[in-house]
Amino acid sequence: MTRFPSGTAFELYDSLDSTSLEAKRRAEKSMAEPRWFVALKQTAGYGRRGRDWKQRTGDFAGTLLFRPDGPVEHRGQLSFIVALTLAFTLDEFIDAERIQLKWPNDVLLGGAKCAGILLENLDDYLAIGIGVNIVNAPGGLEYKTARMMDFTDAPPEPAQLCARLDHHFWTLYREWRATGFPSIKNRWTDRAVGIGTEITVRLPNETLSGTFNGIDDNGALILRSGAGKRIITAGEVFFGPRR
């Protein structure tokens, strides 16, 4: 069994239907220790709202399964920890000025999406799914995409990337457990794109436009417009006025 210095177990597969589905299967068996599942190829990978996640061999697809400490209602804050984890990891390979964070859980590289995050509550467990474009920048989407290999001469292998993700995640997780969300929030805000600008937020039943005024102490987006202030806990953000 391979383990990272944190003690977290690591399993690498040539192919899986989905690392997140594998995490669900293990949660049903009451797995005792934190564990990463990484696949070089996924046949049924998915992201938010069940959307397909396009992956080629060489890209990163991984899920961390563990039992988080603290109240269940605070688990949403972990998405900001994971976003920072990705930013700090990519900093090791790419100029940090090229890397930005987009609410709620995207990582941008050169202004285009390079990585995505999916948190799934599984009773006592939390599954953190992460996808990173290392060699492939999928087309045909409603947003621009980027890949790491266009920004570095030495893009990492998936296992190498996972080792650095594991290091940064547990460092930030321990900080969060010791001091709470404020320092995580401040560091996320420092790297966030679009704060102070006009954005459009697509919700299930409406579309809103206004100024992005940052996030509150729970990580919700603060939107200000002529209609007043709205606190948004989930939605899709687009930069610029309503389309």
Phi and psi in degrees as GROMACS dihedral restraints (atoms count N, CA, C in turn):
[ dihedral_restraints ]
;  ai    aj    ak    al  type     phi  dphi    fc
    3     4     5     6     1   -81.5    20    10
    4     5     6     7     1   137.2    20    10
    6     7     8     9     1  -133.7    20    10
    7     8     9    10     1   145.2    20    10
    9    10    11    12     1   -82.5    20    10
   10    11    12    13     1   165.1    20    10
   12    13    14    15     1   -54.2    20    10
   13    14    15    16     1   -26.8    20    10
   15    16    17    18     1   -68.4    20    10
   16    17    18    19     1   -15.7    20    10
   18    19    20    21     1    96.6    20    10
   19    20    21    22     1    -7.0    20    10
   21    22    23    24     1   -71.1    20    10
   22    23    24    25     1   131.3    20    10
   24    25    26    27     1   -73.1    20    10
   25    26    27    28     1   154.9    20    10
   27    28    29    30     1  -136.9    20    10
   28    29    30    31     1   125.2    20    10
   30    31    32    33     1  -122.1    20    10
   31    32    33    34     1   126.6    20    10
   33    34    35    36     1  -113.6    20    10
   34    35    36    37     1   127.2    20    10
   36    37    38    39     1  -116.9    20    10
   37    38    39    40     1   142.2    20    10
   39    40    41    42     1   -65.3    20    10
   40    41    42    43     1   -38.8    20    10
   42    43    44    45     1  -152.8    20    10
   43    44    45    46     1   141.4    20    10
   45    46    47    48     1  -143.6    20    10
   46    47    48    49     1   159.0    20    10
   48    49    50    51     1   -63.4    20    10
   49    50    51    52     1   -48.0    20    10
   51    52    53    54     1  -165.0    20    10
   52    53    54    55     1   135.0    20    10
   54    55    56    57     1   -64.4    20    10
   55    56    57    58     1   -33.4    20    10
   57    58    59    60     1   -68.7    20    10
   58    59    60    61     1   -37.8    20    10
   60    61    62    63     1   -66.6    20    10
   61    62    63    64     1   -36.8    20    10
   63    64    65    66     1   -64.7    20    10
   64    65    66    67     1   -38.9    20    10
   66    67    68    69     1   -61.8    20    10
   67    68    69    70     1   -40.4    20    10
   69    70    71    72     1   -63.2    20    10
   70    71    72    73     1   -40.1    20    10
   72    73    74    75     1   -63.8    20    10
   73    74    75    76     1   -39.8    20    10
   75    76    77    78     1   -70.4    20    10
   76    77    78    79     1   -36.9    20    10
   78    79    80    81     1   -61.3    20    10
   79    80    81    82     1   -37.0    20    10
   81    82    83    84     1   -65.6    20    10
   82    83    84    85     1   -22.1    20    10
   84    85    86    87     1   -95.8    20    10
   85    86    87    88     1     9.1    20    10
   87    88    89    90     1    58.5    20    10
   88    89    90    91     1    53.6    20    10
   90    91    92    93     1   -59.5    20    10
   91    92    93    94     1   136.6    20    10
   93    94    95    96     1   -87.6    20    10
   94    95    96    97     1   -29.6    20    10
   96    97    98    99     1  -120.3    20    10
   97    98    99   100     1   156.6    20    10
   99   100   101   102     1   -59.9    20    10
  100   101   102   103     1   143.4    20    10
  102   103   104   105     1  -153.3    20    10
  103   104   105   106     1   139.0    20    10
  105   106   107   108     1   -96.1    20    10
  106   107   108   109     1   138.3    20    10
  108   109   110   111     1  -118.4    20    10
  109   110   111   112     1   119.5    20    10
  111   112   113   114     1  -125.7    20    10
  112   113   114   115     1   134.4    20    10
  114   115   116   117     1  -123.0    20    10
  115   116   117   118     1   133.3    20    10
  117   118   119   120     1   -73.4    20    10
  118   119   120   121     1   -22.1    20    10
  120   121   122   123     1  -145.7    20    10
  121   122   123   124     1   137.3    20    10
  123   124   125   126     1  -117.7    20    10
  124   125   126   127     1   138.8    20    10
  126   127   128   129     1   -98.5    20    10
  127   128   129   130     1   -14.3    20    10
  129   130   131   132     1  -145.5    20    10
  130   131   132   133     1    43.6    20    10
  132   133   134   135     1   -66.5    20    10
  133   134   135   136     1   147.0    20    10
  135   136   137   138     1  -145.9    20    10
  136   137   138   139     1   158.5    20    10
  138   139   140   141     1  -120.9    20    10
  139   140   141   142     1  -148.4    20    10
  141   142   143   144     1   -61.5    20    10
  142   143   144   145     1   142.6    20    10
  144   145   146   147     1    58.0    20    10
  145   146   147   148     1    27.1    20    10
  147   148   149   150     1    73.7    20    10
  148   149   150   151     1    11.9    20    10
  150   151   152   153     1   -70.7    20    10
  151   152   153   154     1   147.6    20    10
  153   154   155   156     1   -61.0    20    10
  154   155   156   157     1   141.2    20    10
  156   157   158   159     1  -111.1    20    10
  157   158   159   160     1   113.9    20    10
  159   160   161   162     1   -76.6    20    10
  160   161   162   163     1   130.4    20    10
  162   163   164   165     1  -143.0    20    10
  163   164   165   166     1   139.5    20    10
  165   166   167   168     1  -115.3    20    10
  166   167   168   169     1   159.1    20    10
  168   169   170   171     1   -57.3    20    10
  169   170   171   172     1   128.5    20    10
  171   172   173   174     1   110.4    20    10
  172   173   174   175     1   -22.0    20    10
  174   175   176   177     1   -79.3    20    10
  175   176   177   178     1   166.9    20    10
  177   178   179   180     1  -101.9    20    10
  178   179   180   181     1   128.7    20    10
  180   181   182   183     1  -135.9    20    10
  181   182   183   184     1   113.5    20    10
  183   184   185   186     1  -148.9    20    10
  184   185   186   187     1   154.9    20    10
  186   187   188   189     1  -135.3    20    10
  187   188   189   190     1   131.5    20    10
  189   190   191   192     1  -101.1    20    10
  190   191   192   193     1   124.6    20    10
  192   193   194   195     1  -112.9    20    10
  193   194   195   196     1   126.8    20    10
  195   196   197   198     1  -160.7    20    10
  196   197   198   199     1   170.4    20    10
  198   199   200   201     1  -100.3    20    10
  199   200   201   202     1   106.9    20    10
  201   202   203   204     1   -75.3    20    10
  202   203   204   205     1   151.4    20    10
  204   205   206   207     1   -83.1    20    10
  205   206   207   208     1   165.5    20    10
  207   208   209   210     1    88.9    20    10
  208   209   210   211     1   171.6    20    10
  210   211   212   213     1   -63.9    20    10
  211   212   213   214     1   145.2    20    10
  213   214   215   216     1   -58.5    20    10
  214   215   216   217     1   -35.9    20    10
  216   217   218   219     1   -67.2    20    10
  217   218   219   220     1   -12.7    20    10
  219   220   221   222     1   -95.2    20    10
  220   221   222   223     1    -1.5    20    10
  222   223   224   225     1   -64.2    20    10
  223   224   225   226     1   -28.2    20    10
  225   226   227   228     1   -60.2    20    10
  226   227   228   229     1   -25.8    20    10
  228   229   230   231     1   -65.3    20    10
  229   230   231   232     1   -22.8    20    10
  231   232   233   234     1   -65.7    20    10
  232   233   234   235     1   -23.4    20    10
  234   235   236   237     1   -63.9    20    10
  235   236   237   238     1   -31.7    20    10
  237   238   239   240     1   -75.5    20    10
  238   239   240   241     1   -33.1    20    10
  240   241   242   243     1   -63.5    20    10
  241   242   243   244     1   -42.8    20    10
  243   244   245   246     1   -67.3    20    10
  244   245   246   247     1   -39.6    20    10
  246   247   248   249     1   -60.1    20    10
  247   248   249   250     1   -44.3    20    10
  249   250   251   252     1   -66.0    20    10
  250   251   252   253     1   -37.6    20    10
  252   253   254   255     1   -55.8    20    10
  253   254   255   256     1   -46.2    20    10
  255   256   257   258     1   -64.7    20    10
  256   257   258   259     1   -43.4    20    10
  258   259   260   261     1   -61.0    20    10
  259   260   261   262     1   -47.0    20    10
  261   262   263   264     1   -65.6    20    10
  262   263   264   265     1   -34.2    20    10
  264   265   266   267     1   -68.1    20    10
  265   266   267   268     1   -47.4    20    10
  267   268   269   270     1   -64.4    20    10
  268   269   270   271     1   -29.3    20    10
  270   271   272   273     1   -56.4    20    10
  271   272   273   274     1   -27.8    20    10
  273   274   275   276     1   -72.0    20    10
  274   275   276   277     1   -15.9    20    10
  276   277   278   279     1  -120.1    20    10
  277   278   279   280     1   -21.6    20    10
  279   280   281   282     1  -135.8    20    10
  280   281   282   283     1   149.5    20    10
  282   283   284   285     1   -53.6    20    10
  283   284   285   286     1   123.7    20    10
  285   286   287   288     1   -59.9    20    10
  286   287   288   289     1   -26.1    20    10
  288   289   290   291     1   -67.6    20    10
  289   290   291   292     1   -17.6    20    10
  291   292   293   294     1   -85.2    20    10
  292   293   294   295     1    -8.7    20    10
  294   295   296   297     1  -108.3    20    10
  295   296   297   298     1   125.1    20    10
  297   298   299   300     1  -132.6    20    10
  298   299   300   301     1   159.6    20    10
  300   301   302   303     1  -111.0    20    10
  301   302   303   304     1   137.2    20    10
  303   304   305   306     1  -120.4    20    10
  304   305   306   307     1   128.4    20    10
  306   307   308   309     1   -65.8    20    10
  307   308   309   310     1   139.3    20    10
  309   310   311   312     1   -92.5    20    10
  310   311   312   313     1   -23.6    20    10
  312   313   314   315     1  -155.4    20    10
  313   314   315   316     1    40.1    20    10
  315   316   317   318     1  -114.4    20    10
  316   317   318   319     1   152.8    20    10
  318   319   320   321     1  -118.6    20    10
  319   320   321   322     1   127.3    20    10
  321   322   323   324     1  -104.7    20    10
  322   323   324   325     1   143.8    20    10
  324   325   326   327     1  -127.5    20    10
  325   326   327   328     1   114.7    20    10
  327   328   329   330     1    61.8    20    10
  328   329   330   331     1    30.0    20    10
  330   331   332   333     1    85.7    20    10
  331   332   333   334     1     1.1    20    10
  333   334   335   336     1  -122.6    20    10
  334   335   336   337     1   152.6    20    10
  336   337   338   339     1   -68.5    20    10
  337   338   339   340     1   126.2    20    10
  339   340   341   342     1  -113.8    20    10
  340   341   342   343     1   -25.5    20    10
  342   343   344   345     1  -149.4    20    10
  343   344   345   346     1   151.7    20    10
  345   346   347   348     1  -134.2    20    10
  346   347   348   349     1   159.3    20    10
  348   349   350   351     1  -130.3    20    10
  349   350   351   352     1   140.2    20    10
  351   352   353   354     1  -135.9    20    10
  352   353   354   355     1   117.4    20    10
  354   355   356   357     1  -101.4    20    10
  355   356   357   358     1   130.8    20    10
  357   358   359   360     1  -130.2    20    10
  358   359   360   361     1   122.1    20    10
  360   361   362   363     1   -79.4    20    10
  361   362   363   364     1   127.8    20    10
  363   364   365   366     1  -126.5    20    10
  364   365   366   367     1    70.7    20    10
  366   367   368   369     1    58.1    20    10
  367   368   369   370     1  -115.7    20    10
  369   370   371   372     1   -73.6    20    10
  370   371   372   373     1   -15.6    20    10
  372   373   374   375     1   -99.5    20    10
  373   374   375   376     1   159.9    20    10
  375   376   377   378     1  -127.4    20    10
  376   377   378   379     1   131.4    20    10
  378   379   380   381     1  -106.5    20    10
  379   380   381   382     1   122.3    20    10
  381   382   383   384     1  -109.0    20    10
  382   383   384   385     1   104.4    20    10
  384   385   386   387     1   -90.7    20    10
  385   386   387   388     1   135.5    20    10
  387   388   389   390     1  -133.0    20    10
  388   389   390   391     1   130.9    20    10
  390   391   392   393     1  -123.5    20    10
  391   392   393   394     1   132.3    20    10
  393   394   395   396     1  -130.1    20    10
  394   395   396   397     1   128.5    20    10
  396   397   398   399     1   -79.2    20    10
  397   398   399   400     1   105.0    20    10
  399   400   401   402     1   -95.7    20    10
  400   401   402   403     1   -46.5    20    10
  402   403   404   405     1  -117.0    20    10
  403   404   405   406     1   -11.9    20    10
  405   406   407   408     1  -127.7    20    10
  406   407   408   409     1   135.5    20    10
  408   409   410   411     1  -119.0    20    10
  409   410   411   412     1    95.9    20    10
  411   412   413   414     1   -60.1    20    10
  412   413   414   415     1   145.2    20    10
  414   415   416   417     1  -106.5    20    10
  415   416   417   418     1  -179.1    20    10
  417   418   419   420     1    73.6    20    10
  418   419   420   421     1    19.7    20    10
  420   421   422   423     1  -108.3    20    10
  421   422   423   424     1   168.7    20    10
  423   424   425   426     1   -85.0    20    10
  424   425   426   427     1     8.0    20    10
  426   427   428   429     1  -139.6    20    10
  427   428   429   430     1   158.6    20    10
  429   430   431   432     1   -76.5    20    10
  430   431   432   433     1   149.0    20    10
  432   433   434   435     1  -124.1    20    10
  433   434   435   436     1   159.8    20    10
  435   436   437   438     1  -138.6    20    10
  436   437   438   439     1   161.6    20    10
  438   439   440   441     1  -131.8    20    10
  439   440   441   442     1   149.3    20    10
  441   442   443   444     1   -61.7    20    10
  442   443   444   445     1   -37.0    20    10
  444   445   446   447     1   -64.5    20    10
  445   446   447   448     1   -15.0    20    10
  447   448   449   450     1   -85.0    20    10
  448   449   450   451     1    -4.2    20    10
  450   451   452   453     1  -122.7    20    10
  451   452   453   454     1     0.1    20    10
  453   454   455   456     1  -150.1    20    10
  454   455   456   457     1   147.0    20    10
  456   457   458   459     1   -82.1    20    10
  457   458   459   460     1   -10.7    20    10
  459   460   461   462     1  -134.6    20    10
  460   461   462   463     1    69.6    20    10
  462   463   464   465     1   -64.9    20    10
  463   464   465   466     1   146.3    20    10
  465   466   467   468     1   -78.0    20    10
  466   467   468   469     1   156.4    20    10
  468   469   470   471     1   -76.0    20    10
  469   470   471   472     1   155.1    20    10
  471   472   473   474     1   -54.2    20    10
  472   473   474   475     1   -41.8    20    10
  474   475   476   477     1   -65.3    20    10
  475   476   477   478     1   -38.9    20    10
  477   478   479   480     1   -64.2    20    10
  478   479   480   481     1   -43.0    20    10
  480   481   482   483     1   -62.9    20    10
  481   482   483   484     1   -39.9    20    10
  483   484   485   486     1   -63.5    20    10
  484   485   486   487     1   -39.7    20    10
  486   487   488   489     1   -59.9    20    10
  487   488   489   490     1   -39.8    20    10
  489   490   491   492     1   -75.7    20    10
  490   491   492   493     1   -35.7    20    10
  492   493   494   495     1   -59.7    20    10
  493   494   495   496     1   -44.3    20    10
  495   496   497   498     1   -60.4    20    10
  496   497   498   499     1   -44.9    20    10
  498   499   500   501     1   -59.5    20    10
  499   500   501   502     1   -51.8    20    10
  501   502   503   504     1   -69.2    20    10
  502   503   504   505     1   -35.5    20    10
  504   505   506   507     1   -62.1    20    10
  505   506   507   508     1   -50.6    20    10
  507   508   509   510     1   -69.4    20    10
  508   509   510   511     1   -30.0    20    10
  510   511   512   513     1   -62.8    20    10
  511   512   513   514     1   -47.4    20    10
  513   514   515   516     1   -69.4    20    10
  514   515   516   517     1   -37.0    20    10
  516   517   518   519     1   -61.9    20    10
  517   518   519   520     1   -44.0    20    10
  519   520   521   522     1   -63.9    20    10
  520   521   522   523     1   -39.3    20    10
  522   523   524   525     1   -61.7    20    10
  523   524   525   526     1   -44.9    20    10
  525   526   527   528     1   -60.8    20    10
  526   527   528   529     1   -43.3    20    10
  528   529   530   531     1   -67.1    20    10
  529   530   531   532     1   -31.4    20    10
  531   532   533   534     1   -83.3    20    10
  532   533   534   535     1   -36.8    20    10
  534   535   536   537     1  -122.4    20    10
  535   536   537   538     1    -7.1    20    10
  537   538   539   540     1    90.2    20    10
  538   539   540   541     1  -168.3    20    10
  540   541   542   543     1   -81.0    20    10
  541   542   543   544     1   -25.6    20    10
  543   544   545   546     1   -53.5    20    10
  544   545   546   547     1   -44.9    20    10
  546   547   548   549     1   -69.3    20    10
  547   548   549   550     1   -35.0    20    10
  549   550   551   552     1   -64.2    20    10
  550   551   552   553     1   -46.6    20    10
  552   553   554   555     1   -57.5    20    10
  553   554   555   556     1   -46.1    20    10
  555   556   557   558     1   -64.3    20    10
  556   557   558   559     1   -41.3    20    10
  558   559   560   561     1   -71.9    20    10
  559   560   561   562     1   -34.9    20    10
  561   562   563   564     1   -63.9    20    10
  562   563   564   565     1   -45.4    20    10
  564   565   566   567     1   -59.8    20    10
  565   566   567   568     1   -37.8    20    10
  567   568   569   570     1   -60.7    20    10
  568   569   570   571     1   -25.8    20    10
  570   571   572   573     1  -111.3    20    10
  571   572   573   574     1     5.1    20    10
  573   574   575   576     1   -79.8    20    10
  574   575   576   577     1   145.9    20    10
  576   577   578   579     1  -100.7    20    10
  577   578   579   580     1   141.6    20    10
  579   580   581   582     1    96.2    20    10
  580   581   582   583     1    -7.8    20    10
  582   583   584   585     1   -64.4    20    10
  583   584   585   586     1   131.1    20    10
  585   586   587   588     1    88.1    20    10
  586   587   588   589     1    -0.2    20    10
  588   589   590   591     1  -112.6    20    10
  589   590   591   592     1   169.5    20    10
  591   592   593   594     1   -80.1    20    10
  592   593   594   595     1   132.8    20    10
  594   595   596   597     1  -133.4    20    10
  595   596   597   598     1   165.0    20    10
  597   598   599   600     1  -117.9    20    10
  598   599   600   601     1   134.3    20    10
  600   601   602   603     1  -118.3    20    10
  601   602   603   604     1   121.1    20    10
  603   604   605   606     1   -94.8    20    10
  604   605   606   607     1   117.5    20    10
  606   607   608   609     1  -106.4    20    10
  607   608   609   610     1   168.2    20    10
  609   610   611   612     1   -56.1    20    10
  610   611   612   613     1   -36.8    20    10
  612   613   614   615     1  -118.7    20    10
  613   614   615   616     1     2.9    20    10
  615   616   617   618     1  -162.5    20    10
  616   617   618   619     1   163.7    20    10
  618   619   620   621     1  -125.0    20    10
  619   620   621   622     1   130.5    20    10
  621   622   623   624     1  -120.5    20    10
  622   623   624   625     1   150.1    20    10
  624   625   626   627     1  -128.9    20    10
  625   626   627   628     1   149.8    20    10
  627   628   629   630     1   170.7    20    10
  628   629   630   631     1  -167.0    20    10
  630   631   632   633     1   -94.7    20    10
  631   632   633   634     1   132.7    20    10
  633   634   635   636     1   -79.2    20    10
  634   635   636   637     1   108.8    20    10
  636   637   638   639     1  -102.0    20    10
  637   638   639   640     1    28.8    20    10
  639   640   641   642     1    89.5    20    10
  640   641   642   643     1  -161.5    20    10
  642   643   644   645     1  -121.9    20    10
  643   644   645   646     1   154.9    20    10
  645   646   647   648     1   -89.2    20    10
  646   647   648   649     1  -172.0    20    10
  648   649   650   651     1   -72.3    20    10
  649   650   651   652     1    -4.4    20    10
  651   652   653   654     1  -107.0    20    10
  652   653   654   655     1    -1.0    20    10
  654   655   656   657     1    92.3    20    10
  655   656   657   658     1     2.0    20    10
  657   658   659   660     1   -75.0    20    10
  658   659   660   661     1   148.2    20    10
  660   661   662   663     1   -76.4    20    10
  661   662   663   664     1   136.3    20    10
  663   664   665   666     1  -102.6    20    10
  664   665   666   667     1   118.0    20    10
  666   667   668   669     1  -116.6    20    10
  667   668   669   670     1   127.1    20    10
  669   670   671   672     1  -116.4    20    10
  670   671   672   673     1   135.4    20    10
  672   673   674   675     1  -148.2    20    10
  673   674   675   676     1  -175.3    20    10
  675   676   677   678     1   -60.7    20    10
  676   677   678   679     1   -21.4    20    10
  678   679   680   681     1   -86.4    20    10
  679   680   681   682     1    -1.9    20    10
  681   682   683   684     1   111.2    20    10
  682   683   684   685     1  -157.5    20    10
  684   685   686   687     1  -101.0    20    10
  685   686   687   688     1   135.7    20    10
  687   688   689   690     1  -121.5    20    10
  688   689   690   691     1   137.5    20    10
  690   691   692   693     1  -104.3    20    10
  691   692   693   694     1   120.0    20    10
  693   694   695   696     1  -116.6    20    10
  694   695   696   697     1   121.9    20    10
  696   697   698   699     1   -93.2    20    10
  697   698   699   700     1   -21.2    20    10
  699   700   701   702     1  -156.0    20    10
  700   701   702   703     1   141.3    20    10
  702   703   704   705     1   167.8    20    10
  703   704   705   706     1   174.5    20    10
  705   706   707   708     1  -108.6    20    10
  706   707   708   709     1   129.0    20    10
  708   709   710   711     1  -103.4    20    10
  709   710   711   712     1   134.3    20    10
  711   712   713   714     1  -126.7    20    10
  712   713   714   715     1   141.4    20    10
  714   715   716   717     1   -84.4    20    10
  715   716   717   718     1   136.2    20    10
  717   718   719   720     1   106.5    20    10
  718   719   720   721     1   177.6    20    10
  720   721   722   723     1   -71.0    20    10
  721   722   723   724     1   172.5    20    10
  723   724   725   726     1   -57.7    20    10
  724   725   726   727     1   136.6    20    10
